[in-house]
Amino acid sequence: MGVQDAIAEISTFLGQRLTRSKSDLDLHGRSESYFPLTPPDAVAYPETTQEVAQILRACAKAGCPVIGWGTGTSLEGQAQAFQGGISVDFSRMNRVLEIRQQDMDVTVQPGVTRQSLNEELRATGLFFPVDPGANASLGGMASTRASGTTAVRYGTMRENVLGLEVVTAAGEIIRTGTRARKSSSGYDLTSLFVGAEGTLGLITELTLRLHGQPEAISSAVCGFDTMGGAVQAVIDTIQMGVPMARIELMDEASVAAVNAYSGMTLPERPHLLLEFHGSDAGVAEQAETFGLIAAEHGGSGFDWATRAEDRNALWTMRHNAYHAILASRPGTRAVVTDNCVPISRLAEAIEGTQADLEEAGLPGPILGHVGDGNFHAILMFDENDADAVARAKTVSDKMVTRALALGGTATGEHGIGVGKLNYMAREHGGAWQMMGAVKAALDPQNIMNPGKLVPPRN
């Protein structure tokens, strides 16, 4: 038994929704990061949970790898088929199943994207806040425990997933969690699958927490004389309890890249991008408080945006920053670092990273969700230059070592996949082996996204 046996069985009930066309295989073998093209053996397009269960049962019988696919925006190779197998594409399971306004929750299929959900919610006075930038699928966002620009106010996927429907490695359909806002009932299996990156099962339904659309929203951009001043302004803002909805950092190189890419005209110096949510009076008070803090740390050139189109332009610029940075050096690839540290150690982590980049002679624009202590250095290199590749990996390793020493993590939001696999033992010690034991118990054949996240099987 093997992959071909699984393909033969799945084709009997999916028909043409199981494809082996080169274009489909190549699409599902790509990543938005530096990993090489690694296409699966076939791509399945289920439309129901029952079909997903049939796929899993066929693959379990044949010992065939199974990889979940949402929109393919992950950055650590989570959705690539490094060991071949079947890619299960959830794009046809894209229905919003039920919106419950009074309870402020919603149940969706995994292929629903965050933007399409918020379009569906527009008339309800509610919204789903987790915003990783990319228009990712909600199933994929749950699988990687995604967060993004709004996590400083609304939390990550961990805080916003109430319950799941999951198909296990054996093809069994289970439900985790409830719509209740709290529970003391047994193991928290919802949290186990949120962030498991498809290594334990495939998510086929999600129940999500919603939030009220704020009465007033105001965004701003503010330049600083130094990175240290910008970071200290963030720390003081958080420590004073100002309820920021977003607070993002871009260094000089990032600003230069987005100016060229998005037609902006920001001065080429460190900037904070901010957003306030609340009542008209509350937003004005928050903005005034932040203005006083920023002025103490060399902040100037405030540009406030209250019109929706101006705010959208500002955040579109920020969300496009990664692509803008890559476009600033055509032909290069990038290692996207993703460290997160306690907010009080953020300045130390960023200053250390800048010193590492200078020592390595490597371009590495810095930006990030600094309200959470989470920042990214985009380490760019020519993949044909072995020395540049080695220097990029050395800088990345130094950044992780520093983050762990400061009480932080190797990844604040992108997850592990294969890209950060080598850091797991260092961060978790024996707990990483315990993750492997959970994986072995729930997926004894190691067919669910093998080679990712947990220790390699012997």
C-alpha positions, -999 to +999 in steps of 0.1 A: +000+000+000+012+036-006+004+069-022-009+054-055-034+032-036-047+063-017-050+082-049-069+054-065-094+051-037-099+088-032-106+093-070-136+069-067-155+094-046-139+128-055-137+122-092-122+152-109-119+170-076-087+149-071-062+164-095-027+156-106-023+184-131+012+200-131-002+235-125-022+224-095+007+203-080+032+232-085+008+257-069+005+235-038+043+230-037+051+267-033+057+288-002+059+325+004+094+320+019+127+306+007+118+269+005+122+251-028+092+239-049+080+206-034+047+195-050+025+168-036+015+137-055-021+149-058-045+176-047-079+169-032-107+194-031-133+182-005-166+199-001-178+183+032-165+170+065-175+135+054-154+137+023-124+148+045-130+118+067-131+095+037-098+110+025-082+105+059-094+069+061-080+061+026-047+077+035-045+059+068-051+026+051-024+033+026+001+050+049+000+081+027+010+116+040-017+142+042-011+180+042-037+206+048-039+236+025-057+269+031-044+298+010-007+289+011+005+320+029+025+303+057+061+313+059+078+282+074+069+255+049+039+242+068+018+235+037+045+220+015+046+183+008+083+176+016+075+138+018+049+138-010+014+127-004-021+143-007-026+180-003-061+186+010-072+220-003-101+236+017-110+263-008-144+247-015-153+244+022-158+282+024-192+288+039-201+309+069-224+284+086-241+305+114-237+340+128-251+344+164-252+381+171-265+379+206-237+355+216-211+373+195-198+341+179-198+325+145-193+291+130-174+288+097-158+262+074-120+263+073-117+277+038-134+310+048-108+338+047-107+365+073-116+392+048-146+373+035-158+367+070-157+404+079-175+413+047-203+389+058-203+404+093-204+440+081-241+446+087-241+429+121-221+454+141-195+427+148-161+418+134-134+392+136-102+410+147-073+387+141-053+402+112-021+385+101-019+408+070-024+381+044-060+372+035-054+338+050-080+311+055-093+308+091-085+271+092-049+278+083-048+307+108-060+284+136-035+257+126-006+281+129-020+300+159-018+331+139-020+367+152-009+400+136-014+437+139-044+437+162-032+410+187-021+437+212-058+445+218-078+415+208-054+385+212-044+358+188-062+328+174-057+310+207-079+335+224-105+337+196-112+301+188-140+287+210-144+252+195-134+230+165-146+201+144-115+180+135-110+149+114-083+127+131-055+108+114-078+077+116-106+095+098-128+100+130-148+132+133-145+148+167-156+181+183-136+201+208-148+230+230-182+245+232-198+279+226-196+286+264-171+314+273-154+292+298-151+255+308-133+233+334-143+201+315-112+180+309-082+186+286-083+217+265-082+199+231-092+230+212-059+246+222-041+214+213-053+216+177-049+254+175-012+257+166-007+220+157+000+229+121-021+200+108+002+174+124-026+159+146-057+162+123-075+184+098-098+212+110-131+211+092-152+237+112-144+265+136-165+284+161-149+319+166-153+347+191-165+380+176-161+416+188-182+447+185-172+471+158-158+502+176-177+534+175-147+554+165-114+544+149-084+567+144-050+558+129-017+576+129+019+574+118+047+590+138+084+593+130+112+591+155+148+602+156+160+568+167+149+532+168+156+533+206+132+562+210+104+545+190+108+513+210+108+531+243+076+549+233+060+516+227+071+502+261+059+533+279+025+532+261+019+496+270+031+500+306+008+530+310-022+509+300-032+528+269-055+504+251-039+505+216-057+485+189-025+483+168+011+496+174+035+487+146+072+495+141+091+501+108+128+509+107+144+532+081+150+505+055+114+493+058+101+528+053+123+533+022+110+500+008+073+508+013+078+544-001+091+529-033+065+501-035+034+519-023+041+555-035+043+568+001+064+598+011+073+590+047+106+604+059+132+577+059+135+572+097+119+548+122+081+551+124+053+538+145+019+531+129-009+532+154-047+526+156-071+535+184-106+519+189-134+532+212-157+560+216-150+594+201-139+608+235-119+577+243-100+577+210-092+613+214-079+608+249-058+578+239-043+597+210-034+627+233-017+604+258+003+587+231+013+621+217+028+631+250+047+598+253+060+600+218+072+636+222+093+625+252+112+600+230+118+621+199+085+615+181+073+641+156+054+645+123+021+630+134-002+623+106-037+614+118-062+595+097-099+592+107-114+586+072-118+549+063-100+553+030-069+570+046-068+543+073-070+515+047-042+530+027-020+532+058-026+495+068-024+483+032+011+498+031+020+480+063+006+447+052+025+450+019+058+457+037+072+422+033+066+422-005+079+458-006+111+447+011+116+418-013+109+441-042+136+465-030+163+438-040+150+419-070+161+383-073+168+378-036+152+353-012+146+359+025+147+343+059+118+359+078+127+360+115+099+361+140+112+366+175+090+376+204+102+388+238+088+403+269+080+440+262+106+453+287+133+435+268+122+446+233+148+474+229+176+451+239+165+424+214+162+449+185+195+467+192+213+433+194+197+423+161+209+456+145+244+449+157+243+413+143+232+426+109+260+452+108+286+426+118+273+402+091+271+429+064+236+417+056+205+437+047+177+430+072+149+456+074+131+454+108+094+457+113+069+441+136+040+440+160+060+456+188+030+461+211+034+423+217+072+424+217+071+406+183+094+418+156+107+406+122+141+411+105+138+402+068+172+387+061+177+390+023+203+370+004+212+357-031+204+320-029+233+313-053+258+329-028+266+302-003+284+327+020+254+351+021+231+322+029+253+311+057+255+346+071+217+349+070+213+317+089+239+328+115+221+360+122+188+342+125+204+318+150+219+346+170+185+363+172+168+331+185+195+326+211+191+362+223+153+360+224+154+328+244+179+343+269+155+372+273+126+350+281+111+349+246+104+326+218+118+317+183+084+324+168+057+348+179+032+340+151+046+322+120+049+288+136+075+261+132+069+240+100+103+229+089+119+264+089+122+267+127+124+230+135+160+232+147+152+257+174+125+236+192+148+215+214+166+247+225+133+264+234+114+236+249+139+210+261+122+178+272+088+193+265+095+190+228+098+152+232+064+153+250+049+170+219+063+141+199+047+117+222+013+134+217+018+132+180+027+095+181-005+088+202-028+106+179-011+098+146+008+065+151+015+062+114+029+097+111+008+106+081-004+140+092+020+167+078+051+145+085+084+161+092+070+193+107+069+208+142+077+178+163+109+157+167+116+135+136+105+099+140+133+073+141 
